[in-house]
Amino acid sequence: MIDLGKLNDQKKIFSFFANQLSYPEKLTFHPQGLEESIDSSNPAREDVVMYWDLMHEYSLDDIQEMYTNTFDFQKESTLFMTYVKFEDAKERGQMLAKLKVLYEMFGLEMPNHELSDFLPLMCEFIYAAEWVGDPRAEQSFSMLLAVMEDGTYHLMKALEKFDSPYFYLIRGMREIFKSCIRQEERAND
């Protein structure tokens, strides 16, 4: 199960992830973006800094082209977290509906044009949602993070194959997931 206190401590980095996984704009790579989001003790720091440094070797036009080629034109590196597992099966529709209900339960109104398994949206939800003290949170966020963990595993493997700088961003996110698992469960792994 998820340690909601640890996840709450990591909220700020999820805003950074949401920003970095959205279509890149000039402000996406503002120097303060990294420093305000992650401190030196964060388990994702090494990977996120590697990603950040690699991305700063490209022009904004090159980054935008890379983003489109990677996330829009490659089926295996989609930002839709249930797509690889379910594609267009009925189970995917059911999971999308569950995620939408989860968001609404914690006060997020879903944009009409967006699917609920879009990774930047999921990250933004973790950043913006208020779940501390809510008895529904543990089960709800465990499901959310299970979907994200499964989807980002496949995404990370595809990004590694494509030798993409985004690989390090996703690997860093997965380090955050690991750090938020209750210790007694990790001891049984």
C-alpha positions as CSV (number, residue, x, y, z in Angstrom):
1,M,0.0,0.0,0.0
2,I,0.9,3.6,-0.5
3,D,2.2,5.8,2.3
4,L,0.0,8.8,1.8
5,G,2.2,11.0,4.0
6,K,5.3,10.3,1.9
7,L,3.2,10.9,-1.3
8,N,2.0,14.2,0.2
9,D,5.6,15.2,0.9
10,Q,6.3,14.6,-2.9
11,K,3.4,16.7,-4.2
12,K,5.6,19.5,-5.6
13,I,7.6,17.2,-7.8
14,F,4.4,16.0,-9.5
15,S,3.7,19.5,-10.7
16,F,7.2,19.5,-12.2
17,F,6.5,16.1,-13.9
18,A,3.1,17.3,-15.2
19,N,4.8,20.4,-16.7
20,Q,7.7,18.4,-18.2
21,L,5.4,15.9,-19.8
22,S,3.1,18.5,-21.3
23,Y,3.8,19.9,-24.7
24,P,7.0,21.9,-24.2
25,E,7.0,25.7,-24.2
26,K,9.7,28.2,-23.4
27,L,8.8,28.3,-19.7
28,T,8.9,24.5,-19.4
29,F,12.7,24.7,-19.0
30,H,13.0,27.8,-16.9
31,P,15.9,27.3,-14.5
32,Q,13.8,27.8,-11.4
33,G,11.5,25.0,-12.4
34,L,13.9,22.3,-11.4
35,E,15.3,24.0,-8.2
36,E,11.9,24.8,-6.8
37,S,10.6,21.3,-7.4
38,I,13.3,18.9,-6.1
39,D,15.8,19.1,-3.3
40,S,19.1,17.3,-3.0
41,S,17.7,14.5,-0.8
42,N,14.9,13.6,-3.2
43,P,15.2,10.0,-4.5
44,A,14.4,11.2,-8.1
45,R,17.1,13.9,-8.1
46,E,19.8,12.1,-9.9
47,D,17.6,11.0,-12.8
48,V,15.7,14.3,-13.0
49,V,18.9,16.3,-13.1
50,M,20.2,14.0,-15.9
51,Y,17.0,14.6,-17.8
52,W,17.3,18.3,-17.2
53,D,20.9,18.5,-18.4
54,L,20.2,16.5,-21.5
55,M,17.2,18.6,-22.5
56,H,19.2,21.8,-22.2
57,E,21.4,20.5,-25.0
58,Y,18.5,21.0,-27.5
59,S,16.7,24.0,-28.8
60,L,13.1,24.5,-28.0
61,D,12.1,23.6,-31.6
62,D,14.1,20.4,-31.3
63,I,12.5,19.5,-28.0
64,Q,9.0,20.2,-29.4
65,E,9.8,17.9,-32.4
66,M,11.2,15.3,-30.1
67,Y,8.1,15.5,-27.9
68,T,5.7,15.0,-30.8
69,N,7.8,12.2,-32.4
70,T,8.1,10.4,-29.1
71,F,4.7,10.7,-27.5
72,D,2.3,11.4,-30.4
73,F,3.7,9.1,-33.1
74,Q,5.1,6.1,-31.2
75,K,2.4,3.8,-30.0
76,E,4.7,2.2,-27.4
77,S,5.7,5.5,-25.8
78,T,2.2,6.9,-25.4
79,L,1.4,9.1,-22.4
80,F,-1.9,7.3,-21.9
81,M,-1.2,4.9,-19.1
82,T,-3.8,2.3,-19.8
83,Y,-3.3,2.1,-23.5
84,V,-0.4,-0.3,-23.7
85,K,-2.1,-2.8,-21.4
86,F,-5.7,-2.6,-22.7
87,E,-5.4,-0.7,-26.1
88,D,-9.1,-0.1,-26.9
89,A,-10.6,-3.0,-25.0
90,K,-13.6,-2.6,-22.8
91,E,-11.4,-2.9,-19.7
92,R,-9.7,0.4,-20.7
93,G,-13.0,2.2,-20.8
94,Q,-13.9,0.9,-17.3
95,M,-10.5,2.0,-15.9
96,L,-10.9,5.5,-17.5
97,A,-14.3,5.8,-15.9
98,K,-12.8,4.7,-12.5
99,L,-10.1,7.3,-12.8
100,K,-12.6,10.0,-13.7
101,V,-14.7,9.2,-10.7
102,L,-11.6,9.3,-8.5
103,Y,-10.6,12.7,-9.7
104,E,-14.1,14.1,-9.2
105,M,-14.2,12.5,-5.7
106,F,-11.2,14.6,-4.7
107,G,-12.5,17.8,-6.4
108,L,-10.9,17.8,-9.9
109,E,-13.3,18.5,-12.7
110,M,-12.1,16.5,-15.8
111,P,-11.4,18.6,-18.9
112,N,-13.8,17.4,-21.6
113,H,-11.1,17.0,-24.2
114,E,-8.8,14.8,-22.0
115,L,-8.7,11.1,-21.2
116,S,-8.3,10.3,-17.5
117,D,-5.2,8.2,-18.0
118,F,-3.1,11.0,-19.5
119,L,0.1,11.0,-17.5
120,P,0.5,14.8,-17.2
121,L,-3.1,15.0,-15.9
122,M,-2.5,12.2,-13.4
123,C,0.6,14.0,-12.1
124,E,-1.3,17.3,-11.9
125,F,-4.0,15.6,-9.9
126,I,-1.5,14.2,-7.4
127,Y,-0.1,17.7,-7.1
128,A,-3.5,19.5,-6.7
129,A,-5.7,17.0,-4.9
130,E,-6.2,17.3,-1.1
131,W,-6.4,13.8,0.3
132,V,-4.9,14.1,3.8
133,G,-7.3,12.8,6.3
134,D,-9.8,11.5,3.7
135,P,-10.7,7.9,4.5
136,R,-11.2,7.1,0.8
137,A,-7.6,8.2,-0.1
138,E,-5.6,5.0,0.6
139,Q,-7.6,2.8,-1.6
140,S,-8.1,5.4,-4.3
141,F,-4.5,6.5,-4.5
142,S,-3.2,2.9,-4.4
143,M,-5.3,2.3,-7.6
144,L,-4.1,5.5,-9.2
145,L,-0.4,4.8,-8.5
146,A,-0.8,1.1,-9.6
147,V,-2.1,2.4,-13.0
148,M,0.8,4.9,-13.2
149,E,3.4,2.5,-12.1
150,D,2.3,-0.1,-14.7
151,G,2.0,2.4,-17.5
152,T,5.3,4.2,-16.7
153,Y,7.1,0.8,-16.7
154,H,6.2,0.2,-20.3
155,L,6.8,3.9,-21.2
156,M,10.3,3.8,-19.6
157,K,11.3,0.7,-21.5
158,A,10.2,2.3,-24.8
159,L,12.0,5.6,-24.0
160,E,15.2,3.6,-23.1
161,K,14.9,1.8,-26.5
162,F,14.6,5.2,-28.3
163,D,17.5,6.6,-26.3
164,S,15.3,9.5,-25.2
165,P,16.1,12.0,-22.4
166,Y,12.6,11.5,-21.2
167,F,13.7,8.1,-20.0
168,Y,15.4,9.7,-17.0
169,L,12.3,11.8,-16.2
170,I,10.2,8.6,-16.1
171,R,12.7,6.6,-14.2
172,G,12.9,9.4,-11.6
173,M,9.1,9.4,-11.3
174,R,9.3,5.6,-10.7
175,E,11.8,6.3,-7.9
176,I,9.2,8.5,-6.3
177,F,6.7,5.7,-6.5
178,K,9.1,3.3,-4.8
179,S,9.9,5.8,-2.0
180,C,6.1,6.1,-1.3
181,I,5.6,2.3,-0.7
182,R,5.1,1.4,2.9
183,Q,8.3,-0.1,4.3
184,E,6.8,-3.3,5.5
185,E,5.7,-4.1,1.9
186,R,9.2,-3.3,0.6
187,A,10.7,-5.7,3.1
188,N,8.7,-8.5,1.6
189,D,9.9,-7.8,-2.0
